[in-house]
Amino acid sequence: MSNKAQEEFISKAKKEIQQKIKTENKALDELNNEKKELMTAIQGYENFHHDLRHFFIESMQDFVVAEEDLPKYFRSNINDVYQNYAQIRRDAIDEINTLKKYINHCKKEINSNKRTLKFYRSQYMDSDFFDECLPLVEIYQKKIELYQENGKLTIKTIEKLEKIVEKLKGWE
């Protein structure tokens, strides 16, 4: 390969790497947004569970009904409330199933990003344009960390939803 051809190759590779950095930085931003959404969801579901417990306590006192009899009481006397809570339970179950798929997605992305990280790490170590590859190494390391964090946060979100589903047992 002539010097000119080699320079063109390196120039083209550097441009590709710069484009890849832009693309992967956008992906990092999306992962950070997903992390924020998961953290907000965890808090929201925790608050909802707390409010639900409080509502059940008040309802048991107001209507002199045991907690396990609340679904029957509301179904017979205040059907709209019963239907709303039954729908919340179904929605929580659907959300749990969706979040389980997201966990699998995170696991696949972790593996994929590990392979890509390994490639760029070797390029960083062995190539003439190793300085350009270093940001990609750092980006892929951060992506792996974020996918791992998001997976853990998703598990916590599922746990919160499962508490709600359990609390709404009988509201079917």
Residue frames as qw, qx, qy, qz and C-alpha x, y, z in Angstrom:
[[0.000, 0.891, 0.454, 0.000, 0.00, 0.00, 0.00],
 [0.407, 0.485, -0.033, 0.773, 1.45, 3.35, -0.98],
 [0.203, -0.164, -0.457, 0.850, 1.83, 6.17, 1.50],
 [0.315, -0.050, -0.150, -0.936, -1.02, 8.10, -0.12],
 [0.630, -0.232, -0.635, -0.381, -3.32, 5.06, -0.05],
 [0.506, -0.245, -0.696, 0.447, -2.38, 4.38, 3.56],
 [0.022, -0.083, -0.264, 0.961, -3.07, 8.00, 4.53],
 [0.482, -0.138, -0.353, -0.790, -6.46, 7.86, 2.80],
 [0.630, -0.251, -0.733, -0.049, -7.29, 4.62, 4.60],
 [0.360, -0.230, -0.586, 0.688, -6.35, 6.09, 7.98],
 [0.154, 0.000, 0.020, -0.988, -8.24, 9.30, 7.22],
 [0.580, -0.208, -0.520, -0.591, -11.34, 7.34, 6.26],
 [0.592, -0.263, -0.729, 0.221, -11.06, 5.13, 9.36],
 [0.180, -0.126, -0.424, 0.879, -10.72, 8.21, 11.58],
 [0.367, -0.090, -0.179, -0.908, -13.87, 9.71, 10.06],
 [0.649, -0.240, -0.662, -0.290, -15.76, 6.47, 10.61],
 [0.470, -0.224, -0.668, 0.532, -14.63, 6.40, 14.22],
 [0.044, 0.037, 0.205, -0.977, -15.74, 10.01, 14.73],
 [0.545, -0.167, -0.389, -0.723, -19.16, 9.16, 13.30],
 [0.648, -0.230, -0.724, 0.052, -19.34, 6.07, 15.53],
 [0.259, -0.112, -0.536, 0.795, -18.52, 8.24, 18.56],
 [0.315, -0.065, -0.027, -0.947, -21.42, 10.59, 17.72],
 [0.667, -0.174, -0.565, -0.453, -23.81, 7.67, 17.27],
 [0.613, -0.197, -0.705, 0.297, -22.72, 5.95, 20.46],
 [0.077, -0.006, -0.395, 0.915, -22.91, 9.18, 22.47],
 [0.527, -0.159, -0.213, -0.808, -26.56, 9.47, 21.39],
 [0.733, -0.187, -0.644, -0.114, -27.09, 5.89, 22.56],
 [0.394, -0.065, -0.619, 0.676, -25.49, 6.79, 25.90],
 [0.231, -0.100, 0.134, -0.959, -27.88, 9.72, 26.27],
 [0.691, -0.182, -0.428, -0.554, -30.83, 7.39, 25.62],
 [0.666, -0.142, -0.692, 0.239, -29.53, 4.92, 28.23],
 [0.158, 0.000, -0.466, 0.871, -29.16, 7.74, 30.75],
 [0.465, -0.142, -0.096, -0.869, -32.74, 8.80, 30.02],
 [0.745, -0.182, -0.597, -0.234, -33.93, 5.22, 30.52],
 [0.471, -0.066, -0.663, 0.578, -32.08, 5.15, 33.83],
 [0.132, -0.056, 0.262, -0.954, -33.84, 8.35, 34.95],
 [0.636, -0.149, -0.342, -0.676, -37.21, 6.96, 33.85],
 [0.695, -0.144, -0.700, 0.079, -36.60, 3.76, 35.81],
 [0.271, -0.042, -0.569, 0.775, -35.64, 5.70, 38.93],
 [0.356, -0.078, 0.036, -0.931, -38.77, 7.84, 38.60],
 [0.707, -0.141, -0.541, -0.434, -40.90, 4.74, 38.06],
 [0.526, -0.101, -0.751, 0.385, -39.50, 3.06, 41.17],
 [0.013, -0.067, -0.435, 0.898, -40.40, 6.08, 43.27],
 [0.493, -0.050, -0.212, -0.842, -43.80, 6.43, 41.62],
 [0.700, -0.149, -0.663, -0.220, -44.72, 2.80, 42.18],
 [0.378, -0.106, -0.694, 0.603, -43.50, 2.99, 45.77],
 [0.190, 0.030, 0.226, -0.955, -45.70, 6.05, 46.34],
 [0.622, -0.089, -0.423, -0.652, -48.67, 4.38, 44.67],
 [0.607, -0.140, -0.774, 0.115, -48.24, 1.28, 46.85],
 [0.158, -0.100, -0.560, 0.807, -48.15, 3.49, 49.94],
 [0.387, 0.021, -0.018, -0.922, -51.30, 5.35, 48.83],
 [0.647, -0.088, -0.644, -0.399, -53.01, 2.06, 48.02],
 [0.440, -0.160, -0.783, 0.409, -52.28, 0.69, 51.49],
 [0.057, 0.115, 0.360, -0.924, -53.63, 3.92, 53.00],
 [0.521, -0.020, -0.321, -0.791, -56.78, 3.72, 50.83],
 [0.616, -0.147, -0.766, -0.112, -57.38, 0.12, 51.92],
 [0.271, -0.158, -0.683, 0.660, -56.98, 1.03, 55.59],
 [0.257, 0.103, 0.135, -0.951, -59.44, 3.92, 55.27],
 [0.594, -0.033, -0.519, -0.613, -61.89, 1.76, 53.29],
 [0.503, -0.159, -0.833, 0.166, -61.73, -1.03, 55.86],
 [0.094, -0.213, -0.552, 0.801, -62.50, 1.51, 58.60],
 [0.340, 0.111, -0.089, -0.929, -65.19, 3.37, 56.65],
 [0.692, 0.022, -0.451, -0.563, -67.06, 0.30, 55.44],
 [0.613, -0.376, 0.610, -0.331, -66.17, -2.07, 58.31],
 [0.930, 0.335, -0.095, -0.118, -64.87, -4.66, 55.88],
 [0.741, -0.414, 0.407, 0.338, -61.81, -6.92, 56.12],
 [0.024, 0.639, -0.497, -0.587, -59.09, -6.24, 53.55],
 [0.189, -0.040, 0.921, 0.338, -59.65, -9.54, 51.75],
 [0.253, 0.604, 0.748, -0.106, -63.35, -8.61, 51.39],
 [0.036, 0.620, -0.043, -0.782, -62.70, -5.18, 49.88],
 [0.032, 0.123, -0.708, -0.695, -62.76, -6.39, 46.26],
 [0.069, -0.452, -0.880, -0.133, -66.19, -8.01, 46.76],
 [0.052, -0.690, -0.456, 0.560, -67.49, -4.95, 48.60],
 [0.037, 0.523, -0.245, -0.815, -66.39, -2.53, 45.89],
 [0.011, -0.054, -0.840, -0.539, -67.57, -4.80, 43.10],
 [0.081, -0.566, -0.820, 0.011, -71.03, -4.87, 44.63],
 [0.140, -0.817, -0.410, 0.379, -71.30, -1.28, 45.86],
 [0.061, 0.870, -0.204, -0.444, -68.83, 0.94, 44.00],
 [0.886, 0.258, 0.339, 0.185, -68.13, -0.93, 40.77],
 [0.428, 0.873, -0.130, 0.192, -66.21, 1.93, 39.13],
 [0.294, -0.777, 0.542, -0.123, -63.59, 1.82, 41.88],
 [0.830, -0.129, 0.542, 0.027, -63.42, -1.96, 41.57],
 [0.774, 0.581, 0.191, 0.164, -62.96, -1.74, 37.79],
 [0.173, 0.923, -0.306, 0.158, -60.25, 0.92, 38.15],
 [0.442, -0.630, 0.634, -0.080, -58.22, -1.16, 40.58],
 [0.871, 0.130, 0.471, 0.047, -58.74, -4.32, 38.57],
 [0.626, 0.760, 0.003, 0.172, -57.39, -2.46, 35.51],
 [0.099, -0.863, 0.477, -0.132, -54.43, -1.15, 37.51],
 [0.726, -0.327, 0.605, -0.007, -53.63, -4.73, 38.48],
 [0.832, 0.424, 0.330, 0.139, -53.80, -5.91, 34.85],
 [0.359, 0.901, -0.171, 0.172, -51.67, -2.97, 33.74],
 [0.376, -0.740, 0.553, -0.071, -49.09, -3.76, 36.43],
 [0.830, -0.044, 0.548, 0.088, -48.89, -7.38, 35.25],
 [0.691, 0.681, 0.159, 0.185, -48.47, -6.22, 31.65],
 [0.066, 0.929, -0.331, 0.149, -45.75, -3.78, 32.71],
 [0.648, -0.499, 0.575, 0.023, -43.92, -6.53, 34.59],
 [0.844, 0.263, 0.431, 0.180, -43.90, -8.65, 31.43],
 [0.459, 0.862, -0.024, 0.212, -42.61, -5.72, 29.37],
 [0.224, -0.862, 0.442, -0.110, -39.88, -5.01, 31.93],
 [0.812, -0.231, 0.525, 0.110, -38.79, -8.65, 31.88],
 [0.749, 0.557, 0.232, 0.274, -38.27, -8.30, 28.13],
 [0.128, 0.945, -0.215, 0.208, -36.25, -5.14, 28.77],
 [0.599, -0.621, 0.505, 0.030, -34.00, -7.08, 31.17],
 [0.845, 0.145, 0.451, 0.250, -33.36, -9.64, 28.42],
 [0.473, 0.840, 0.059, 0.258, -32.64, -6.77, 26.02],
 [0.223, -0.900, 0.362, -0.090, -30.11, -5.34, 28.51],
 [0.772, -0.329, 0.525, 0.142, -28.39, -8.71, 28.84],
 [0.767, 0.460, 0.332, 0.299, -28.08, -9.03, 25.06],
 [0.246, 0.934, -0.067, 0.250, -26.78, -5.48, 24.75],
 [0.505, -0.751, 0.423, 0.041, -24.22, -6.08, 27.49],
 [0.812, -0.059, 0.510, 0.277, -22.86, -9.07, 25.60],
 [0.590, 0.698, 0.254, 0.315, -22.87, -7.23, 22.29],
 [0.003, -0.969, 0.167, -0.180, -21.16, -4.19, 23.78],
 [0.677, -0.563, 0.446, 0.159, -18.55, -6.38, 25.46],
 [0.789, 0.237, 0.419, 0.381, -17.63, -7.83, 22.08],
 [0.356, 0.860, 0.119, 0.347, -17.48, -4.37, 20.51],
 [0.363, -0.895, 0.257, -0.031, -15.45, -3.06, 23.45],
 [0.800, -0.275, 0.442, 0.298, -12.99, -5.90, 23.01],
 [0.661, 0.539, 0.313, 0.418, -12.63, -5.01, 19.33],
 [0.137, 0.930, -0.018, 0.339, -12.03, -1.30, 19.93],
 [0.594, -0.740, 0.306, 0.079, -9.75, -2.02, 22.86],
 [0.806, -0.034, 0.412, 0.424, -7.60, -4.17, 20.56],
 [0.459, 0.739, 0.217, 0.443, -7.71, -1.41, 17.93],
 [0.240, -0.956, 0.108, -0.129, -6.69, 1.06, 20.55],
 [0.708, -0.544, 0.394, 0.219, -3.73, -1.08, 21.53],
 [0.716, -0.005, 0.558, 0.420, -2.60, -2.13, 18.06],
 [0.502, 0.710, 0.417, 0.264, -3.49, 0.52, 15.53],
 [0.410, 0.197, 0.068, 0.888, -2.00, 3.63, 14.01],
 [0.222, -0.499, -0.154, -0.824, -5.08, 5.59, 15.08],
 [0.463, -0.307, -0.774, 0.302, -5.30, 4.38, 18.66],
 [0.032, -0.128, -0.333, 0.934, -5.93, 7.87, 20.03],
 [0.449, -0.064, -0.303, -0.838, -9.17, 8.01, 18.04],
 [0.615, -0.199, -0.741, -0.183, -10.30, 4.64, 19.42],
 [0.215, -0.019, -0.698, 0.682, -9.86, 5.56, 23.09],
 [0.403, -0.019, 0.188, -0.896, -13.17, 7.51, 23.30],
 [0.741, -0.018, -0.473, -0.476, -14.98, 4.48, 21.89],
 [0.507, 0.001, -0.799, 0.324, -13.40, 2.24, 24.50],
 [0.027, 0.036, 0.535, -0.843, -14.64, 4.60, 27.20],
 [0.557, 0.008, -0.131, -0.820, -18.10, 4.89, 25.64],
 [0.724, -0.034, -0.640, -0.254, -18.56, 1.12, 25.42],
 [0.337, -0.031, -0.769, 0.543, -17.41, 0.67, 29.00],
 [0.244, 0.056, 0.331, -0.910, -19.97, 3.27, 30.10],
 [0.649, 0.004, -0.384, -0.656, -22.71, 1.63, 27.98],
 [0.592, -0.053, -0.800, 0.083, -22.03, -1.73, 29.63],
 [0.128, -0.076, -0.638, 0.755, -22.21, -0.10, 33.07],
 [0.411, 0.056, 0.064, -0.908, -25.48, 1.65, 32.18],
 [0.683, -0.034, -0.587, -0.433, -27.07, -1.52, 30.84],
 [0.468, -0.091, -0.805, 0.355, -26.07, -3.30, 34.05],
 [0.058, 0.099, 0.450, -0.886, -27.46, -0.46, 36.20],
 [0.533, 0.032, -0.206, -0.820, -30.66, -0.31, 34.15],
 [0.618, -0.071, -0.768, -0.153, -31.08, -4.06, 34.53],
 [0.293, -0.159, -0.736, 0.590, -30.80, -3.74, 38.32],
 [0.237, 0.123, 0.205, -0.942, -33.19, -0.78, 38.37],
 [0.585, -0.021, -0.515, -0.626, -35.63, -2.75, 36.23],
 [0.497, -0.160, -0.836, 0.166, -35.55, -5.59, 38.76],
 [0.061, -0.202, -0.542, 0.813, -36.35, -3.07, 41.52],
 [0.410, 0.075, -0.164, -0.894, -39.19, -1.67, 39.40],
 [0.593, -0.099, -0.733, -0.318, -40.61, -5.17, 38.93],
 [0.331, -0.180, -0.787, 0.489, -40.41, -5.73, 42.68],
 [0.173, 0.169, 0.281, -0.929, -42.45, -2.56, 43.29],
 [0.553, 0.049, -0.408, -0.725, -45.02, -3.62, 40.70],
 [0.515, -0.102, -0.851, -0.012, -45.24, -7.10, 42.22],
 [0.072, -0.188, -0.654, 0.729, -46.09, -5.50, 45.58],
 [0.409, 0.171, -0.012, -0.896, -48.93, -3.62, 43.89],
 [0.591, 0.030, -0.678, -0.436, -50.16, -6.77, 42.13],
 [0.373, -0.134, -0.862, 0.317, -50.05, -8.67, 45.41],
 [0.109, 0.194, 0.450, -0.865, -51.89, -5.87, 47.22],
 [0.542, 0.222, -0.134, -0.800, -54.57, -5.97, 44.51],
 [0.104, 0.009, -0.990, -0.096, -54.97, -9.73, 44.72],
 [0.150, 0.489, 0.805, -0.300, -58.66, -10.47, 44.35],
 [0.280, 0.700, 0.070, -0.654, -59.25, -7.38, 42.19],
 [0.315, -0.127, 0.795, 0.503, -59.45, -9.40, 39.01]]
